[in-house]
Amino acid sequence: MKNKNNEMISRLFHERSKFIVLGLTGRTGSGCTTAASILENEKADFPHVDNVKHKKEPFFSELDSKRYKIASHYTKENYSPFISIKVSDLISAYLLTLTTTQIVDFIKEQTDNISRASIYELIRKGSFQLTYTKKGVLKNISNKMLDHCTSFELSVREKTKFFSFMKLIRKFTEDFKKELRGINNELYIRVYQAAGNSIRRTGKVESKYKEKAFEPESVFHLPETINRVIKSIRQINSQGAFIVIDAIRNPYEAKFFKDRYSAFYLISINAPNEDRKAQGESMNGYFLPSNANPAMTTFSR
């Protein structure tokens, strides 16, 4: 009986060595994006516990210090890089399905201080028109990812281009962020916040979404898109996949993944209040600064 129990435990941990999904959550400015970036590194690189300080005082003490030493040592010895799925990048994919007129209308709704002509010029000349994700096989991947009425199965060619698609979507997000902030520092936040709210209400990005009837199934539209990305990664990396979602802001989205994956873990990222407010309060709950100093403190299944 003891040998069978040991075998069962070994098999359980072996499965975790091949597939894990981490969902990051936390208050604005706590450092979800920083944590995801650390997990993407090819090698684990954690500072010595004595070098982790806040206001020149040790950040960890007593039992927390011992826990940090054990966790960092184990991670360094058994580390595999994660692939991050950024919710902001997937929102970009939804935005890129819009026509020029539709996205200009949507952006204009989020600001009273910017003329429609200025927004039109930004869209006409900027990354929205220039990105390669709206062309050829990359567009096919996007269409399959966002159309939940059809089964999601990538062709052989689409699988070879999938990670290129994800990289180009991330590049578009970064470029579009700079362009929007170039005409108004808060516009990027407003547009992506509104786009996320629209998706959760109607299943897509559309103007005047607040006036549309709420469709309950749309609450899960964004997590289902994330789920399709996870499935693609698992198909392509058949030997194993470690995935981190940056970031989960809705309890229904967390429940969605808990119900589907036994290897899903929700992690709360926390930081001291004064640092969090100074670094991210204006980010409105979505996009966090790259220099935040995160501490992973809450784990749940």
One Martini backbone bead per residue (centre of mass of N, CA, C, O) as a GRO file, in nm:
protein
  301
    1MET     BB    1   0.058   0.063  -0.020
    2LYS     BB    2   0.297   0.257   0.002
    3ASN     BB    3   0.393   0.229  -0.294
    4LYS     BB    4   0.128   0.334  -0.421
    5ASN     BB    5   0.134   0.613  -0.292
    6ASN     BB    6   0.406   0.700  -0.410
    7GLU     BB    7   0.322   0.667  -0.705
    8MET     BB    8   0.090   0.871  -0.702
    9ILE     BB    9   0.260   1.118  -0.617
   10SER     BB   10   0.461   1.106  -0.853
   11ARG     BB   11   0.252   1.148  -1.077
   12LEU     BB   12   0.145   1.417  -0.986
   13PHE     BB   13   0.422   1.574  -1.005
   14HIS     BB   14   0.479   1.504  -1.300
   15GLU     BB   15   0.248   1.668  -1.421
   16ARG     BB   16   0.357   1.945  -1.303
   17SER     BB   17   0.628   1.922  -1.483
   18LYS     BB   18   0.446   1.986  -1.766
   19PHE     BB   19   0.189   2.154  -1.625
   20ILE     BB   20   0.116   2.512  -1.583
   21VAL     BB   21  -0.112   2.760  -1.437
   22LEU     BB   22  -0.073   3.106  -1.386
   23GLY     BB   23  -0.252   3.346  -1.193
   24LEU     BB   24  -0.244   3.690  -1.183
   25THR     BB   25  -0.297   3.903  -0.895
   26GLY     BB   26  -0.387   4.246  -0.798
   27ARG     BB   27  -0.316   4.540  -0.718
   28THR     BB   28  -0.238   4.828  -0.814
   29GLY     BB   29   0.118   4.824  -0.847
   30SER     BB   30   0.231   4.533  -0.743
   31GLY     BB   31   0.362   4.342  -1.005
   32CYS     BB   32   0.260   4.142  -1.232
   33THR     BB   33   0.444   4.207  -1.476
   34THR     BB   34   0.710   4.151  -1.333
   35ALA     BB   35   0.655   3.856  -1.262
   36ALA     BB   36   0.616   3.758  -1.555
   37SER     BB   37   0.902   3.841  -1.653
   38ILE     BB   38   1.058   3.657  -1.463
   39LEU     BB   39   0.923   3.384  -1.568
   40GLU     BB   40   1.047   3.426  -1.870
   41ASN     BB   41   1.311   3.359  -1.799
   42GLU     BB   42   1.562   3.134  -1.865
   43LYS     BB   43   1.662   3.214  -1.573
   44ALA     BB   44   1.692   3.199  -1.246
   45ASP     BB   45   1.687   3.534  -1.064
   46PHE     BB   46   1.746   3.563  -0.730
   47PRO     BB   47   1.786   3.731  -0.464
   48HIS     BB   48   1.916   3.766  -0.185
   49VAL     BB   49   1.762   3.808   0.110
   50ASP     BB   50   1.955   4.053   0.200
   51ASN     BB   51   1.872   4.224  -0.080
   52VAL     BB   52   1.578   4.243   0.030
   53LYS     BB   53   1.442   4.572   0.038
   54HIS     BB   54   1.277   4.829   0.254
   55LYS     BB   55   1.395   5.109   0.345
   56LYS     BB   56   1.672   4.948   0.426
   57GLU     BB   57   1.499   4.700   0.499
   58PRO     BB   58   1.407   4.398   0.551
   59PHE     BB   59   1.149   4.226   0.394
   60PHE     BB   60   1.244   3.967   0.528
   61SER     BB   61   1.146   3.759   0.817
   62GLU     BB   62   1.209   3.488   0.961
   63LEU     BB   63   0.995   3.277   0.821
   64ASP     BB   64   0.998   3.428   0.549
   65SER     BB   65   1.300   3.392   0.499
   66LYS     BB   66   1.298   3.082   0.484
   67ARG     BB   67   1.094   3.056   0.256
   68TYR     BB   68   1.257   3.209   0.045
   69LYS     BB   69   1.505   3.022   0.039
   70ILE     BB   70   1.357   2.765  -0.043
   71ALA     BB   71   1.211   2.867  -0.300
   72SER     BB   72   1.461   2.978  -0.457
   73HIS     BB   73   1.626   2.718  -0.461
   74TYR     BB   74   1.423   2.531  -0.598
   75THR     BB   75   1.382   2.702  -0.854
   76LYS     BB   76   1.677   2.697  -0.959
   77GLU     BB   77   1.685   2.371  -0.978
   78ASN     BB   78   1.368   2.360  -1.139
   79TYR     BB   79   1.371   2.545  -1.386
   80SER     BB   80   1.120   2.690  -1.611
   81PRO     BB   81   1.006   2.869  -1.849
   82PHE     BB   82   0.761   3.096  -1.919
   83ILE     BB   83   0.450   3.175  -2.073
   84SER     BB   84   0.300   3.471  -2.155
   85ILE     BB   85  -0.034   3.605  -2.099
   86LYS     BB   86  -0.167   3.902  -2.210
   87VAL     BB   87  -0.452   4.071  -2.186
   88SER     BB   88  -0.372   4.320  -2.357
   89ASP     BB   89  -0.307   4.157  -2.617
   90LEU     BB   90  -0.596   4.042  -2.658
   91ILE     BB   91  -0.733   4.312  -2.681
   92SER     BB   92  -0.583   4.386  -2.937
   93ALA     BB   93  -0.713   4.168  -3.115
   94TYR     BB   94  -0.992   4.292  -3.100
   95LEU     BB   95  -0.922   4.576  -3.213
   96LEU     BB   96  -0.813   4.459  -3.499
   97THR     BB   97  -1.118   4.396  -3.606
   98LEU     BB   98  -1.150   4.678  -3.668
   99THR     BB   99  -1.222   4.947  -3.820
  100THR     BB  100  -1.135   5.261  -3.860
  101THR     BB  101  -1.405   5.384  -3.775
  102GLN     BB  102  -1.453   5.212  -3.517
  103ILE     BB  103  -1.192   5.294  -3.357
  104VAL     BB  104  -1.236   5.594  -3.359
  105ASP     BB  105  -1.505   5.592  -3.211
  106PHE     BB  106  -1.405   5.446  -2.955
  107ILE     BB  107  -1.185   5.647  -2.870
  108LYS     BB  108  -1.360   5.906  -2.863
  109GLU     BB  109  -1.540   5.803  -2.617
  110GLN     BB  110  -1.276   5.833  -2.408
  111THR     BB  111  -1.275   6.147  -2.510
  112ASP     BB  112  -1.297   6.522  -2.499
  113ASN     BB  113  -0.986   6.644  -2.580
  114ILE     BB  114  -0.997   6.495  -2.863
  115SER     BB  115  -0.991   6.488  -3.183
  116ARG     BB  116  -1.093   6.307  -3.447
  117ALA     BB  117  -0.860   6.383  -3.640
  118SER     BB  118  -0.627   6.286  -3.456
  119ILE     BB  119  -0.717   5.991  -3.440
  120TYR     BB  120  -0.720   5.929  -3.741
  121GLU     BB  121  -0.418   5.980  -3.792
  122LEU     BB  122  -0.312   5.764  -3.600
  123ILE     BB  123  -0.450   5.524  -3.746
  124ARG     BB  124  -0.353   5.573  -4.043
  125LYS     BB  125  -0.020   5.589  -3.958
  126GLY     BB  126  -0.001   5.358  -3.766
  127SER     BB  127   0.000   5.040  -3.622
  128PHE     BB  128  -0.286   4.956  -3.710
  129GLN     BB  129  -0.195   4.944  -4.024
  130LEU     BB  130   0.107   4.797  -4.000
  131THR     BB  131   0.040   4.539  -3.895
  132TYR     BB  132   0.077   4.182  -3.958
  133THR     BB  133  -0.182   4.057  -3.801
  134LYS     BB  134  -0.385   4.140  -4.063
  135LYS     BB  135  -0.234   3.902  -4.222
  136GLY     BB  136  -0.295   3.616  -4.338
  137VAL     BB  137  -0.212   3.372  -4.118
  138LEU     BB  138  -0.240   3.566  -3.874
  139LYS     BB  139  -0.540   3.627  -3.918
  140ASN     BB  140  -0.637   3.335  -3.889
  141ILE     BB  141  -0.557   3.302  -3.596
  142SER     BB  142  -0.730   3.529  -3.482
  143ASN     BB  143  -1.006   3.429  -3.579
  144LYS     BB  144  -0.998   3.156  -3.425
  145MET     BB  145  -0.956   3.277  -3.138
  146LEU     BB  146  -1.234   3.469  -3.144
  147ASP     BB  147  -1.411   3.233  -3.262
  148HIS     BB  148  -1.645   3.049  -3.061
  149CYS     BB  149  -1.827   2.892  -3.290
  150THR     BB  150  -1.562   2.736  -3.335
  151SER     BB  151  -1.331   2.524  -3.366
  152PHE     BB  152  -0.991   2.484  -3.230
  153GLU     BB  153  -0.763   2.445  -3.510
  154LEU     BB  154  -0.449   2.428  -3.612
  155SER     BB  155  -0.246   2.436  -3.849
  156VAL     BB  156   0.066   2.369  -3.933
  157ARG     BB  157   0.137   2.659  -4.018
  158GLU     BB  158   0.007   2.806  -3.775
  159LYS     BB  159   0.195   2.681  -3.562
  160THR     BB  160   0.462   2.813  -3.677
  161LYS     BB  161   0.317   3.121  -3.628
  162PHE     BB  162   0.212   3.169  -3.338
  163PHE     BB  163   0.452   3.313  -3.186
  164SER     BB  164   0.469   3.542  -3.386
  165PHE     BB  165   0.191   3.651  -3.328
  166MET     BB  166   0.236   3.714  -3.024
  167LYS     BB  167   0.473   3.911  -3.068
  168LEU     BB  168   0.319   4.114  -3.254
  169ILE     BB  169   0.099   4.184  -3.051
  170ARG     BB  170   0.292   4.301  -2.840
  171LYS     BB  171   0.411   4.517  -3.021
  172PHE     BB  172   0.151   4.663  -3.076
  173THR     BB  173   0.084   4.738  -2.786
  174GLU     BB  174   0.336   4.913  -2.741
  175ASP     BB  175   0.293   5.109  -2.981
  176PHE     BB  176   0.000   5.199  -2.914
  177LYS     BB  177   0.063   5.313  -2.641
  178LYS     BB  178   0.251   5.540  -2.738
  179GLU     BB  179   0.049   5.679  -2.928
  180LEU     BB  180  -0.173   5.744  -2.721
  181ARG     BB  181   0.019   5.896  -2.521
  182GLY     BB  182   0.105   6.118  -2.729
  183ILE     BB  183  -0.196   6.261  -2.695
  184ASN     BB  184  -0.254   6.096  -2.412
  185ASN     BB  185  -0.157   5.960  -2.116
  186GLU     BB  186  -0.461   5.810  -2.052
  187LEU     BB  187  -0.574   5.668  -2.312
  188TYR     BB  188  -0.483   5.376  -2.296
  189ILE     BB  189  -0.638   5.302  -2.043
  190ARG     BB  190  -0.923   5.375  -2.139
  191VAL     BB  191  -0.937   5.190  -2.387
  192TYR     BB  192  -0.871   4.912  -2.246
  193GLN     BB  193  -1.084   4.922  -2.032
  194ALA     BB  194  -1.327   4.946  -2.227
  195ALA     BB  195  -1.269   4.694  -2.394
  196GLY     BB  196  -1.296   4.491  -2.162
  197ASN     BB  197  -1.589   4.569  -2.088
  198SER     BB  198  -1.712   4.504  -2.363
  199ILE     BB  199  -1.641   4.205  -2.377
  200ARG     BB  200  -1.794   4.133  -2.103
  201ARG     BB  201  -2.079   4.229  -2.230
  202THR     BB  202  -2.062   4.139  -2.574
  203GLY     BB  203  -1.782   3.992  -2.698
  204LYS     BB  204  -1.683   4.288  -2.785
  205VAL     BB  205  -1.577   4.571  -2.962
  206GLU     BB  206  -1.786   4.864  -2.899
  207SER     BB  207  -1.980   5.110  -2.937
  208LYS     BB  208  -2.189   5.178  -2.687
  209TYR     BB  209  -2.187   4.928  -2.479
  210LYS     BB  210  -2.362   5.039  -2.235
  211GLU     BB  211  -2.635   5.018  -2.421
  212LYS     BB  212  -2.615   4.728  -2.419
  213ALA     BB  213  -2.696   4.420  -2.375
  214PHE     BB  214  -2.641   4.187  -2.147
  215GLU     BB  215  -2.419   3.901  -2.188
  216PRO     BB  216  -2.340   3.652  -1.983
  217GLU     BB  217  -2.133   3.487  -2.168
  218SER     BB  218  -1.921   3.732  -2.194
  219VAL     BB  219  -1.761   3.695  -1.931
  220PHE     BB  220  -1.603   3.437  -2.089
  221HIS     BB  221  -1.459   3.539  -2.349
  222LEU     BB  222  -1.171   3.605  -2.262
  223PRO     BB  223  -1.095   3.331  -2.121
  224GLU     BB  224  -1.146   3.163  -2.379
  225THR     BB  225  -0.919   3.290  -2.538
  226ILE     BB  226  -0.699   3.205  -2.345
  227ASN     BB  227  -0.760   2.901  -2.370
  228ARG     BB  228  -0.679   2.884  -2.671
  229VAL     BB  229  -0.387   2.955  -2.624
  230ILE     BB  230  -0.317   2.723  -2.437
  231LYS     BB  231  -0.383   2.497  -2.640
  232SER     BB  232  -0.171   2.580  -2.848
  233ILE     BB  233   0.078   2.549  -2.670
  234ARG     BB  234   0.032   2.244  -2.610
  235GLN     BB  235   0.046   2.148  -2.904
  236ILE     BB  236   0.335   2.257  -2.961
  237ASN     BB  237   0.425   2.180  -2.648
  238SER     BB  238   0.408   1.852  -2.582
  239GLN     BB  239   0.629   1.824  -2.336
  240GLY     BB  240   0.548   2.119  -2.227
  241ALA     BB  241   0.375   2.379  -2.012
  242PHE     BB  242   0.436   2.717  -1.897
  243ILE     BB  243   0.187   2.941  -1.761
  244VAL     BB  244   0.119   3.302  -1.759
  245ILE     BB  245  -0.126   3.529  -1.634
  246ASP     BB  246  -0.150   3.879  -1.743
  247ALA     BB  247  -0.424   3.962  -1.570
  248ILE     BB  248  -0.647   3.889  -1.308
  249ARG     BB  249  -0.968   4.089  -1.245
  250ASN     BB  250  -1.178   3.844  -1.231
  251PRO     BB  251  -1.349   3.601  -1.058
  252TYR     BB  252  -1.468   3.447  -1.306
  253GLU     BB  253  -1.195   3.389  -1.441
  254ALA     BB  254  -1.076   3.218  -1.218
  255LYS     BB  255  -1.300   3.001  -1.220
  256PHE     BB  256  -1.266   2.906  -1.508
  257PHE     BB  257  -0.976   2.776  -1.456
  258LYS     BB  258  -1.040   2.596  -1.212
  259ASP     BB  259  -1.255   2.417  -1.372
  260ARG     BB  260  -1.025   2.316  -1.603
  261TYR     BB  261  -0.759   2.321  -1.403
  262SER     BB  262  -0.565   2.153  -1.175
  263ALA     BB  263  -0.296   2.341  -1.264
  264PHE     BB  264  -0.426   2.590  -1.121
  265TYR     BB  265  -0.289   2.912  -1.002
  266LEU     BB  266  -0.354   3.165  -0.773
  267ILE     BB  267  -0.172   3.481  -0.757
  268SER     BB  268  -0.080   3.717  -0.526
  269ILE     BB  269   0.031   4.051  -0.569
  270ASN     BB  270   0.241   4.235  -0.347
  271ALA     BB  271   0.271   4.569  -0.198
  272PRO     BB  272   0.339   4.840  -0.066
  273ASN     BB  273   0.129   5.101  -0.059
  274GLU     BB  274   0.323   5.336  -0.135
  275ASP     BB  275   0.437   5.194  -0.388
  276ARG     BB  276   0.178   5.129  -0.537
  277LYS     BB  277   0.073   5.423  -0.563
  278ALA     BB  278   0.325   5.549  -0.699
  279GLN     BB  279   0.338   5.330  -0.950
  280GLY     BB  280  -0.008   5.260  -1.016
  281GLU     BB  281  -0.275   5.428  -0.970
  282SER     BB  282  -0.312   5.540  -1.275
  283MET     BB  283  -0.365   5.240  -1.411
  284ASN     BB  284  -0.658   5.120  -1.339
  285GLY     BB  285  -0.599   4.787  -1.307
  286TYR     BB  286  -0.394   4.685  -1.564
  287PHE     BB  287  -0.112   4.855  -1.589
  288LEU     BB  288   0.218   4.793  -1.498
  289PRO     BB  289   0.511   4.855  -1.380
  290SER     BB  290   0.844   4.742  -1.438
  291ASN     BB  291   0.958   4.841  -1.124
  292ALA     BB  292   0.825   4.657  -0.950
  293ASN     BB  293   0.809   4.495  -0.610
  294PRO     BB  294   0.735   4.180  -0.578
  295ALA     BB  295   0.512   3.963  -0.372
  296MET     BB  296   0.443   3.636  -0.320
  297THR     BB  297   0.158   3.545  -0.095
  298THR     BB  298  -0.094   3.407  -0.256
  299PHE     BB  299  -0.243   3.081  -0.258
  300SER     BB  300  -0.462   2.904  -0.495
  301ARG     BB  301  -0.725   2.647  -0.607
   0.00000   0.00000   0.00000
